[in-house]
Amino acid sequence: MKKTVLITGGNKGIGLETTKIFVALGYVVIVVARDFSDFEDHTSVQKIEFDLTKVDEIPMLVTSLPPIDILINNAGVMYSIPHHSYTPKKIDSMMKLNLHAPIKLIEEVTKKMPLGGRIVNNASIAGQIGHPDIWYGMTKAALINATKSFSKIFEGKIIINAVAPSPVETDMLDVIPKERQEAFLKSVITKRFAHPQEIAKTMVWLATESPEYINGSVIDINNGSFPR
């Protein structure tokens, strides 16, 4: 019987590359996103238009789905603006999409997730360092902490990990000021940004093949820009 994977933001960027890999592997793929206007149609992909900032509606969404074997919490937003430029509306939307929604999805999906199910959260290097976009960094740091906390709660019955990429060549890169992009490129070994496929491959590995002893972990994908 085919396993089912739920991917948030699986319509573009890293999420789309992740969707493509799971489709090629023969999974039943469910993609949740707000807009599918530029999404390539796949007969094996179930598309669900849904605004994840409506956190209170997530339980109803999950109830309508079959049991999920793999949850990929990929959807997120970055505004890349100074902390004093954040409006209450922007803070609220970022907290909901980057933090509250993935946690609520974890809570709801795991109610029906089969034993041995897997969860992968797309965090960021921003959650590990002092980051110019303070609110973005805080949401990603909290998501990393939630990953570690849930791993203890699940006691190995469900495996949960996260990835922490540095900037990736996606639409999100466009919101980062050029001077910050140039400064970052000087800090990485190969002097380039990550490719979305590289992040997607890592998340799929964590969701399918990685040893179960890798649990509650965060995989750094930053090309030496934050060596630890």
Secondary structure, 3 states (H helix, E strand, C coil): CCCEEEEECCCCHHHHHHHHHHHHCCCEEEEEECCCCCCCCCCCEEEEECCCCCHHHHHHHHHCCCCCCEEEECCCCCCCCCHHHCCHHHHHHHHHHHHHHHHHHHHHHCCCCCCCCEEEEECCHHHCCCCCCHHHHHHHHHHHHHHHHHHHHHCCCCEEEEEEECCECCHHHHHCCHHHHHHHHCCCCCCCCECHHHHHHHHHHHHHCCCCCCCCCEEEECCCCCCC
